[in-house]
């Protein structure tokens, strides 16, 4: 198990307001979900997930809220660990990317990466009637952008294998290993014929690819045309 903790010294020059707002929105939704589950019962929570989660089969057959759920599903989570680790990954990798884009562009970039995750899910699992929820597709886009822009940046990481360690791992190894796992899992799903893992693999892969492909469109002009800034990113 690899859990990123920090990217080391501060890479950003201002408080990451968009990252913080996204986390706050997720926190509000998570509080609402818990109120439903513990206050109204599990059935009320599942009804909300069934309505607001992204269900490819419903979209294909034009049932429910349709494409709107590609947005709403990004702010729902299935439990505390799902919510916590998604927000941790966002807080570790998000500020460095937001600093290069600015808050408004980062929010749009984050959203589009999440939508690309939903698009790949729709393409490869179009008949699924299982609602997908979670911010991980959008966060995977942030991780893809970080890998592209800061490949050699050391990431302080909690490692639990045989021993428990906290070590610095280059981003290209940590994030490269993560996307490789997703690719292997995706191939297993394709071979099996359906997704029995309960993991939004296609959302992860689609978001990750989207992050790499799209981030250049959202970088601030002074970053794009400042040679020193570009060289600094390359060195990570």
QUIUR-V74222 format. One record per run of one state. SS is the DSSP state (alpha for helix, beta for strand, coil for the rest). FROM is the first residue (numbers start at 1). LEN is the number of residues. Records with the same first field share a line. If there is no record, write none. Layout:
SS: FROM-LEN, FROM-LEN
//
This chain:
coil: 1-1, 7-10, 41-1, 53-1, 55-1, 61-5, 76-4, 102-1, 125-7, 133-3, 150-4, 161-3, 193-8, 219-2, 225-2, 236-1
beta: 2-5, 54-1, 132-1, 154-7, 164-7
alpha: 17-24, 42-11, 56-5, 66-10, 80-22, 103-22, 136-14, 171-22, 201-18, 221-4, 227-9
//
